[in-house]
Amino acid sequence: MRKISPNDIRDDFRQQLSDLTTFHNTGFAAFTSEADQSTLTEHSLLAAAVTWEGFVSDMFIAYINRDATRFKQHLKDSFETHLNASSTPKRVFDAFGTLTFPLHLKKADVLALANSMGNNITFPNFDQLEQKAGTWLVAAHAAKFSGLTAQQKAVVNSVIALRNNIAHRSKRSLDAMNDVLALGVLHPTGIRRLNNRFHNVGAWLKSIPVGCRETRFVIIINILDGIGAAF
């Protein structure tokens, strides 16, 4: 069975970011109003967030496809935990049942087992991503995520928070976004929120921070690309 290539997924992720940057730059130059430029930048950030989510999901699937040892152990442990909570099914299984897995798990199998609805494998923040990587992936593959810097992890959380606020426009998502962007570890990147809270995401993203040469949107894309290169 031909296994999924993590290198191909990495390269595709970085190419998607490059294509998105080209699209954004072309559209930005074509618009003449600040409002249109802000709206385009918000939509571009949404696209970047979706690209990141797809990269994570595909990379998890590829890693499990290449070595499902840890994932199968997780499934076995989960199965036994559930079984031990039900005395009658446990007696029946102990007497007649067996639990076996194929040597390799196909993409469809991984998706179905990781998410009963068959959706992409997604996480609300990097802490949960890292925790699940340690549970589902063998050590060498989990280290690809845990080995990222604190700053890179904070940028991922920023992208998720920005995406949530753009998508939902709720007070909760606005508060969460402003909280995430206030973290000190983000300061060297230029995307840390300083004193004032803000709600106009597009205007904030298309602005160039003091001491920087590029917009916050470009800074975020470059950091995501650096994360991809680490894989």
N, C-alpha and C positions, 0 to 999 in steps of 0.2 A: 504494500500500500504506500503510495506517495504521500509523504508528510507535508504539512503546511510549512512554508518557510518564514521564520520570524524576520529574516533579513529583507524579504520581499515586502512584508508588512511595514517594517521600518522605512524602507525606501519610498513606499507608496504614501505613507503619512507625511514625510518630508516634502514629497512632490506636491501633495495636496495643499500644504501650507504655502509652498512657492506659487502655485497656481492662484490660490486665494489672494496672496499679496499682489500679484499682477492684476487680477480682476479689481481689487480694491483701489489700487493706484490709478488704474484707467478710469474707473468711475468717479473717483474723487476729483481728478483733474477736469472731468467733463462737467461736473456740477459747479454752479457759480454761487449758490446760496449756502450760508453757514448751516441752515437747518437741514438741507438735503445732504450735505457732507456728513453731518452728525448722524443722520438716519442711516446712511450707507455704512458708516463705521460701526454702528450698533449691529446692523445685519451681518457685517463681516465678522464681528466678534462672535455672534451666534454660530456662524458657519465654522469658525475655528473651534468652538466648544464641541460642536457635533463631530468634527474631525477628530478631536482628542478622544471623545467617547468611543468612536469607532475603532480607533487605534488600540485603546485599552482592551476592548472586547475581543478584537481579532488577535491581539497578542496573547491574551489569556488562553484563547482557543488553540492557538498555534503551540504554545508551550505545553498545554495538556496533551495535545495531539502527539507531540514529540516524546513526552515522558509523563504518563498518567499515573505514576506510582503514588504520588501524594494525594491526588484527587480521588483515586479509587479508595485509598485508605480513609479519606474524609467521608466518602459515601458509606463505607462499611461501618465506620464509627457512628455516623448519624442513624443508619439503619438499626444498629444494635441498641442505641440509646432509645429509639422509638419502640423497638420490640420489647425491651426490658420494662417499659412502662405499662405493658399490657400482658398480663399473666397468661391468658388463654392462647393468644397468637404466639407467644414465646414457646409454650409447651408444644404447640403444633409444629412450629418451625424447628425446634430442637429435635423433634422426632422424625420429621420428614423433609425439612427444607434445606436448601443450599443456596449460597449467594456467590455467583461467579461473574467475572467481567471479561470482556474480550481483551486481547493483548493491546489493541489500539482502539481509542474512542474516536469516532468520526465527529465532524463539526456539529452535525445535527444532534448527536448524542450528548455532546458537551453542553450545547445550548439548552436542550430539554432538561438535563440534570441540574444545570446551574440555575435555570430560571424556568419554572413550570409553564410559563406563558410563551416560552421560546423567544423572548426579547433579547436584545443585546445585554451583555454583562456590564452593568454600570454601577457607579458608586457616588454617593452624595458628597464625599470629601476624600482627601488622600489618606487619612488615617484608616478609614474603612477599606480602601483599596489595598493598602499595605498589609492590613490584618488578613484580608482574604487571600492575598498572594501567599502569605506565610502558611495558610491553611490548605490551599489548593495546589500550589506549585512546589516542585522540588526546590531545594535550597538555592541552587545556582540560578534558577529562573526567577525566584522570588527576590533575589539580591539585585536584580536589574531595577526593580522598583524601590526597594529599601535603600539602595545605594545612591539614590539621587540626593542632592544637597537639600538642606532645610529651605533654602531660598527657592529652589525649583519646585519643591512640594508646595510651598506657600503660593507660588504663581499659579499652579494648577488649581488650588483652592480659590484663588482670585478669579480665574476664568469661570469656574463653576458658579461662583457667587454673582459675577457679572451677568452670566447667561441667565441665571434664575430671575434676576431683577428685570432684565430686558424682556424675558418671556412672560413674567407674571405681573409686574408693576404693582406688587402688593407692599404694604408697610413692612410685613415680615421679611420679604426678600430684600427690601431697601435697607432695613436695619442690619440684616446679616451681611450684605455687601459692604456697607460702611465699616462694620466691625472687622471683617476679614482684611480689608484694605488698609487698616490702621496698624497692622503688625509691623514691628520694627525690622524684622528680617527682610522686608520688601524695600527698605529705604535705599540700598545701593542700586536697585533696579530702576528707580525713578517712578515706579507705579504705586508707591506707598501714599495713602491719603494722609495729609498732615493734620491741620487743625479743623478745617471746615468739612462738615458732611456735605454730600452732593447727591443730586438725583438725576441730573442730565448726563447720562452715561456716554452718549455719543460725543458731546462736547468735551468731556473729560478724556475720552480715549483718543480723540484727534489732536489734543493739545500736546505740546512738547514741554516736558518738565524742566524746571530750572536745572542747569548744569548738564543737560542731555542734548543730543543732536537729532533725536528721532521722536516721533510721537509715541504715546503710551501703547497704542495698538501695535505699532511696529516692534516695540520692545517686547511685548507679550509674544508675538509671533516668533521672534528670534529666540526667545527663551524656550518656547515649545519645540522649536527646531533643534535646539541644543539637547533637549531631553530626548528627542527622537534619535539623535546621533549617538546617545549613550547606549542605545540598544543594539 
